[in-house]
Amino acid sequence: MGKALAAVSISDFVTDSHVQLANLTLQDMLRAIREHLGMDVAFVSEFTAGRRVFRLVDSTYPNQPVKVNGSDPLEESYCQRIVDGRLPELITDASLVPAAMELPVTAALPVGAHLSIPIRLADGSIYGTFCCFSFKPDITLTGRDLALMRVFADLAGRQIDRDLVGNKEKQISQDRIQSVLDSDDLSIVYQPIYHLVRNEIVGFESLSRFSTQPLRSPDIWFQEAASVGLGALLETKAVRIALQGFKRFPSNIYLSVNFSPETLLSGSIASVLGGAPLDRVVLEITEHVLIDQYSDIAKILRPLREKGLRIAVDDAGAGYASFRHILNLAPDIIKLDISLTRDIHKDRSRRALAAALIRFSEETDCKIIAEGVETIEELEALRQLGVVKAQGYLLGRPMAIDQASSLCASNHHRSHLHLSQ
């Protein structure tokens, strides 16, 4: 009766296209097939280095001997004999199969009924097996049950293939990021930030550049680093290099560095900024997704802010997340994203949103910096709205530290851009 009831539930997953079944995890598959067949134990094994390793196990018996990551000699297993044909894939009563009775495990477990299907990968190689067994014989098992096992084994093989590819790609990513961490392939350039009324440079934003393959934008490098758990290390390395610029800048110039919330929460910021003149550091929070630990971030930043560190929310206007950051972090600076400043002189909606953020900054006593200013028309529109500070290709492209230092020393005001009123 239990087996019949289980068959009703499993039919919800099995379709001609296997689409619903393919959405199950391997652990779900094991539980579903074990319950459907009324078995005591189900497992996925991997054949490696002459041993059978149990990668996943499902059972209602906590003390049964088949444990995750446990292993035994492959040659002494049912699995190897089924793969090479010495044992049948379906055994309803092991006591009636001489080849099964030759194996010590048959009596040790004991094995009553057993079903096992080889798991084949896309290249045709054998990964291991998809197995079920019960401690007692079960003469009700049929070829239909074995066919269902083949469906599960096939899907398991596809999922394992995807996992193996994913693990290989992850390892490649880890190696690539580690290579950057261990080398000089990461460098910093500095983009000037201008005070539009005083017509002078007041600070620089530090921006990362990567000189290794593959050639791609810095944000992709940082995304990849975060995806393999190396994001905080890469960000802190970039900030450490950037802070070396203080040696080359006059004391009235501040430096803006970028940190993600995840890196802040890692607790590394205090050591990274240790020794830096915090009253000349702006920490830009760079994150386009919603975060939940605002109170934790505020707690980490509080002692640093008390020593002069200023906080900026980057990319305001680029998405809802930046508004959440503004409301929850009480920044000293709001940076208008390039998507808001681009063609602002032509777009009433952009001007209205920029004006609202400017009025918000006045009410909350924080400053506005417009990013991505590329044309005189954009600059004039921003000035008319009341923007006092800006950066962008019109004002100055990112440059090496030598050029940035020379720019400060020469007191180059870019008067030909009509920055002063």
C-alpha positions in Angstrom: 0.0 0.0 0.0 2.8 2.4 0.9 4.5 1.8 -2.4 1.3 2.6 -4.3 0.8 5.8 -2.4 4.4 6.9 -3.1 3.9 6.2 -6.8 1.0 8.7 -6.9 3.3 11.4 -5.4 6.2 10.7 -7.7 4.1 10.9 -10.8 3.7 14.6 -10.1 7.4 15.0 -11.0 7.7 12.5 -13.9 6.7 13.9 -17.3 7.5 13.0 -20.8 9.9 15.9 -21.1 11.4 15.3 -17.6 11.2 19.1 -17.1 9.8 19.0 -13.6 12.0 16.1 -12.6 15.0 17.9 -13.8 14.3 20.7 -11.4 14.9 18.4 -8.4 18.2 18.3 -6.6 20.1 15.1 -6.5 19.1 14.8 -2.8 15.5 15.2 -3.8 15.9 12.5 -6.4 17.3 10.1 -3.9 14.5 10.6 -1.5 11.8 10.4 -4.1 13.1 7.2 -5.6 13.7 5.6 -2.2 10.2 6.4 -1.0 8.6 5.4 -4.3 10.3 2.0 -4.2 10.0 1.5 -0.5 13.7 1.1 -0.1 15.8 1.6 3.1 18.8 3.4 1.6 19.5 5.3 -1.6 22.8 6.8 -2.6 24.9 8.3 -5.3 28.5 7.0 -5.5 31.6 8.2 -7.3 34.3 5.9 -8.6 37.7 7.5 -7.8 41.2 6.1 -7.2 40.0 2.5 -7.0 37.3 3.3 -4.4 33.6 3.9 -4.2 32.8 7.1 -2.4 29.3 7.8 -1.2 28.6 11.4 -2.3 24.9 11.6 -1.3 22.9 9.3 0.9 19.2 9.2 1.8 17.9 6.9 4.5 15.4 6.8 7.4 18.0 4.8 9.4 20.5 7.1 11.1 22.8 4.3 12.2 23.0 2.5 8.8 26.7 2.1 7.6 26.4 4.0 4.3 27.6 7.6 5.2 28.2 10.6 3.1 31.9 10.7 2.0 32.4 7.2 3.4 34.2 4.9 1.0 35.1 1.2 0.4 37.2 -0.7 -2.2 35.5 -0.5 -5.5 36.2 -4.0 -6.4 34.4 -5.3 -3.3 31.2 -3.4 -4.2 28.0 -4.2 -5.9 28.5 -1.1 -8.0 31.6 -2.3 -9.8 30.1 -5.7 -10.5 26.9 -4.1 -11.9 28.9 -1.8 -14.2 31.0 -4.6 -15.6 28.0 -7.0 -15.8 28.8 -9.5 -13.1 25.7 -8.6 -11.2 22.3 -7.6 -12.7 21.0 -4.0 -12.2 17.8 -5.3 -10.5 18.0 -7.8 -7.7 14.8 -8.6 -5.9 16.4 -11.1 -3.5 20.2 -11.1 -3.0 20.1 -14.5 -1.3 19.1 -16.1 -4.7 22.0 -14.5 -6.6 25.3 -16.5 -6.0 27.5 -13.6 -7.3 25.9 -11.4 -4.7 26.3 -13.9 -1.9 30.0 -14.0 -2.6 30.3 -10.4 -1.4 30.8 -10.0 2.4 28.7 -6.8 2.3 25.6 -8.8 1.4 25.4 -10.4 4.8 27.1 -7.5 6.6 24.4 -4.8 5.8 22.4 -7.0 5.0 21.3 -6.5 1.4 17.9 -7.9 0.6 16.8 -6.2 -2.6 19.1 -3.9 -4.8 18.8 -1.7 -7.8 21.7 0.2 -9.3 22.2 2.1 -12.6 25.6 3.4 -13.8 25.8 7.2 -14.0 27.3 8.2 -17.3 28.7 11.7 -18.0 28.4 13.5 -21.3 31.7 12.2 -22.5 30.5 8.6 -22.0 32.6 7.9 -19.0 31.3 6.3 -15.8 31.0 8.7 -12.8 29.6 6.1 -10.4 26.2 4.7 -9.7 22.7 5.7 -8.6 21.6 3.0 -6.2 18.8 1.8 -3.8 18.7 -1.2 -1.6 16.5 -2.6 1.2 17.5 -4.8 4.1 14.9 -7.4 3.1 14.0 -8.9 -0.3 11.3 -7.3 -2.4 9.8 -9.5 -5.1 7.4 -6.8 -6.2 10.2 -4.8 -7.9 9.9 -5.0 -11.7 11.5 -3.7 -14.9 9.3 -0.6 -14.7 11.0 0.3 -11.4 14.3 -0.2 -13.0 13.3 2.0 -15.9 12.4 4.8 -13.5 15.8 4.4 -11.9 17.4 4.9 -15.3 15.5 8.2 -15.6 16.9 9.3 -12.3 20.4 8.1 -13.1 20.3 10.0 -16.5 19.2 13.2 -14.8 21.8 12.7 -12.1 24.5 12.4 -14.7 23.4 15.6 -16.4 23.4 17.5 -13.1 26.7 16.1 -12.1 28.1 17.1 -15.5 26.9 20.7 -14.9 28.4 20.6 -11.4 31.7 19.4 -12.6 31.8 22.1 -15.3 30.8 24.7 -12.7 33.5 23.5 -10.3 36.1 23.6 -13.1 35.1 27.1 -14.1 35.1 28.2 -10.4 38.7 26.8 -10.1 39.8 28.7 -13.2 38.2 31.9 -11.8 39.9 31.3 -8.4 43.3 30.8 -10.1 42.8 33.9 -12.2 42.0 36.1 -9.3 44.7 34.6 -7.1 47.2 35.4 -9.9 46.1 39.0 -9.8 46.4 39.0 -6.0 49.9 37.6 -6.2 51.2 39.9 -9.0 51.3 43.5 -10.2 48.5 43.1 -12.7 46.3 45.4 -10.7 47.1 49.1 -10.8 45.3 52.3 -9.9 44.4 55.4 -11.9 43.0 58.6 -10.4 40.1 60.7 -11.8 40.0 64.4 -10.7 36.9 65.7 -8.9 36.4 69.5 -9.5 34.8 72.2 -7.4 32.8 74.1 -10.0 32.6 77.3 -8.2 36.2 77.6 -7.0 37.3 76.1 -10.3 39.8 73.7 -8.8 40.5 70.1 -8.0 39.4 69.1 -4.6 39.9 65.3 -4.8 40.5 62.2 -6.9 38.5 59.0 -7.2 40.8 55.9 -7.3 39.8 53.4 -10.1 41.2 50.0 -10.7 42.8 48.8 -13.9 43.8 45.2 -14.8 46.7 44.5 -17.2 46.2 40.8 -17.7 44.0 38.5 -19.8 41.1 38.5 -20.4 40.8 42.1 -21.2 37.5 43.3 -19.6 36.1 46.1 -17.4 37.1 46.3 -13.8 33.6 45.7 -12.5 33.7 42.2 -14.2 36.9 41.4 -12.4 35.5 42.4 -9.0 32.3 40.4 -9.7 34.3 37.3 -10.6 36.4 37.7 -7.4 33.2 38.0 -5.3 31.7 35.0 -6.9 34.6 32.8 -5.8 35.0 34.3 -2.3 38.0 36.5 -3.1 36.1 39.8 -3.5 37.3 41.3 -0.2 40.9 40.4 -0.8 40.9 42.0 -4.3 39.1 45.2 -3.1 41.4 45.6 -0.1 44.4 45.2 -2.4 43.0 47.9 -4.7 42.5 50.3 -1.8 45.9 49.7 -0.3 47.5 50.6 -3.7 45.2 53.6 -4.0 46.1 55.0 -0.6 49.8 55.2 -1.7 48.7 58.2 -3.7 48.5 60.3 -0.6 52.3 60.6 -0.7 52.0 62.5 -4.0 49.0 64.7 -3.3 48.9 68.0 -1.4 47.2 68.0 2.0 44.1 69.8 0.7 43.3 66.9 -1.7 41.1 64.1 -0.6 41.0 60.5 -2.0 37.9 58.5 -2.8 38.1 54.7 -2.6 35.5 52.0 -3.3 34.3 49.3 -0.9 31.4 46.9 -1.3 29.1 46.2 1.7 30.4 42.6 1.7 34.0 43.8 2.1 32.9 46.2 4.8 31.3 43.4 6.7 34.4 41.2 6.4 35.9 43.5 9.1 39.1 44.4 7.1 38.4 48.1 6.6 40.1 49.3 9.9 43.4 47.6 9.0 43.3 48.7 5.4 42.7 52.4 6.4 45.1 52.2 9.3 47.6 55.1 9.1 45.7 56.9 6.4 44.6 60.5 7.0 40.9 59.7 7.5 39.8 63.3 7.2 41.0 63.1 3.6 39.4 59.7 2.8 36.0 59.2 1.2 34.7 55.7 1.2 32.3 55.0 -1.7 29.7 52.3 -1.1 29.6 50.4 -4.4 26.7 48.0 -4.6 23.7 47.8 -6.9 21.7 45.2 -4.9 19.7 45.5 -1.7 21.5 44.6 1.5 20.1 43.8 4.9 22.9 44.5 7.4 22.8 48.3 7.5 23.0 48.4 11.2 26.1 46.2 11.1 27.7 48.4 8.5 26.9 51.6 10.4 28.5 50.0 13.5 31.7 49.2 11.7 31.9 52.7 10.1 31.0 54.7 13.2 34.5 54.9 14.9 36.1 55.7 11.5 33.6 58.4 10.8 34.2 59.9 14.2 37.9 60.2 13.1 36.9 62.1 9.9 36.1 59.4 7.4 33.4 60.5 5.0 30.9 58.1 3.3 29.6 58.4 -0.2 26.8 56.4 -1.9 27.8 55.7 -5.4 25.6 55.6 -8.5 22.6 57.4 -7.0 19.7 57.3 -9.6 20.9 54.1 -11.1 18.5 51.9 -9.2 16.4 51.5 -6.1 19.3 50.0 -4.1 21.2 53.3 -4.1 18.2 55.1 -2.5 18.0 52.4 0.2 21.7 53.0 0.9 21.2 56.8 1.1 18.3 56.4 3.6 20.0 53.8 5.8 23.7 55.0 5.8 23.2 58.8 6.1 26.1 59.5 3.7 28.2 62.6 3.6 28.2 62.6 -0.2 25.7 61.4 -2.8 27.2 60.8 -6.3 24.8 61.2 -9.2 25.2 58.3 -11.6 26.2 58.8 -15.2 22.9 57.4 -16.3 21.3 60.4 -14.6 23.8 63.1 -15.8 24.1 61.9 -19.4 22.0 64.2 -21.6 20.5 65.8 -18.5 20.2 69.1 -20.5 17.8 67.3 -22.9 15.7 65.3 -20.4 13.2 66.8 -18.0 12.8 63.6 -16.0 16.6 63.4 -15.4 16.6 67.0 -14.3 13.7 66.5 -12.0 15.3 63.5 -10.3 18.6 65.3 -10.0 16.9 68.3 -8.5 15.1 66.1 -6.0 18.4 64.5 -4.9 20.0 68.0 -4.6 17.1 69.3 -2.4 17.4 66.1 -0.3 21.1 66.7 0.1 20.4 70.2 1.3 17.9 69.0 3.9 20.2 66.3 5.2 23.4 68.4 5.1 25.3 66.1 2.6 27.1 67.0 -0.6 26.4 66.2 -4.3 28.9 65.1 -6.8 27.9 64.5 -10.4 29.6 61.7 -12.2 30.1 61.1 -15.9 30.0 64.7 -17.1 31.1 64.6 -20.7 29.8 67.7 -22.4 29.6 71.4 -21.7 25.8 71.3 -22.0 25.6 68.6 -19.3 27.9 70.6 -17.0 25.9 73.8 -17.5 22.6 72.0 -16.8 24.1 70.6 -13.6 25.4 74.0 -12.5 22.0 75.5 -13.0 20.5 72.8 -10.7 23.0 73.7 -8.0 25.6 71.0 -8.4 28.9 72.3 -7.0 31.2 69.3 -7.6 31.6 67.0 -10.6 33.9 64.6 -12.4 33.9 63.1 -15.8 35.8 62.9 -19.1 35.0 66.6 -19.8 36.9 67.6 -16.7 39.5 65.0 -16.6 40.0 61.3 -17.5 41.4 58.8 -15.1 45.2 59.1 -15.1 48.3 57.6 -13.6 49.6 58.9 -10.3 52.4 60.9 -11.9 50.0 62.8 -14.1 47.6 63.3 -11.2 50.3 64.7 -9.0 51.5 67.0 -11.8 48.0 68.2 -12.3 47.7 69.2 -8.7 51.2 70.8 -8.7 50.4 72.9 -11.8 47.1 74.2 -10.2 45.5 73.5 -13.7 42.0 75.0 -13.5 40.7 74.1 -17.0 39.4 77.6 -17.4 38.7 77.0 -21.1 35.8 74.8 -20.0 34.2 77.9 -18.3 33.9 76.1 -15.0 33.8 79.3 -13.0 30.7 81.5 -12.8 
